[in-house]
Amino acid sequence: MKYLGLAAALLFAATALPFAASAQDAEKPAAKKSAPKPAAKGNAVATVNGVAVPSSRLDFLVQQQRSRGAPDNDQTRSMIRDELINREVVVQEAQKAGITKSPEVAAQMDIARQEIIVGAYLRDWVKKHPVSDADIQKEYDRARGQSGDKEYRARHILVESEDQAKDVIAQLKKGAKFDELATKLSKDPGSAQRGGDLDWSVPAAYDKQFAEAMTKLEKGKYTENPVQTRFGYHVIQLEDVRQTRFPPLAEVKPRIQQQLTQHKVDELVRDLRSKAKVE
């Protein structure tokens, strides 16, 4: 995984707590026996074979579960306390077995430590450098302007050479069906099995040469000369044209905000790396 991709995952992902019971379970009536309450902050919520389990762990996991909709009540805290005790029991046993001395485990622990630090730093940085509503509006307007006011549904047949493309055109003029030739001859694996169908898209989604040729066609017509792009040579058929259905800002705002945030994080990491001495 690339570093920037890792940064994104750390920025937006949340750590899961492996409870046997769900948040909905926590809302069920408590057992007759009153749930034990954790000690005050700064104290241990339990001791396991003389080892203290700090309340800070419980406080952190309670806060995490609250963000996911779980109630902050005695039952939830009791469940988390039991989970922390179970973990401590297993950790102590693992230490006795020498598991923590394994190079593989040590490497995993080091990576986990880095992930936590990187994630915490990036979340704090994003909080201090938020994406503004003006930035979101600007990106929305840019995307809308780029998409234009029309969408096109086209088919194409992609071949390696100009002569092959000319041969395809000759076959079409003799009455061959476009979709059948696309399935048989096209080198585009994504559309060949659909008879060359590229579905609805805006011209900006294609290479300039492809888009220019496609938008000049009449519905039902195909290009009578090969169209060259970086992928090879195309024969294009225009199926239909319609007005662009661009979603309102409110519908796509969260996605735009996340994309812009990721761009800011990417730039931050690139900037930090450019200043670092890497040997």
Secondary structure, DSSP 8 states (H G I E B T S, - for coil): --HHHHHHHHHH-------SS-HHHHTS---SS-------TTSEEEEETTEEEEHHHHHHHHHHHHTTT---SHHHHHHHHHHHHHHHHHHHHHHHTTGGG-HHHHHHHHHHHHHHHHHHHHHHHHHHS---HHHHHHHHHHHHHHH-SEEEEEEEEEESSHHHHHHHHHHHHTT--HHHHHHHH---HHHHTTTTEEEEE-GGGS-HHHHHHHHHS-TT-B-SS-EEETTEEEEEEEEEEEE-----HHHHHHHHHHHHHHHHHHHHHHHHHHHS---
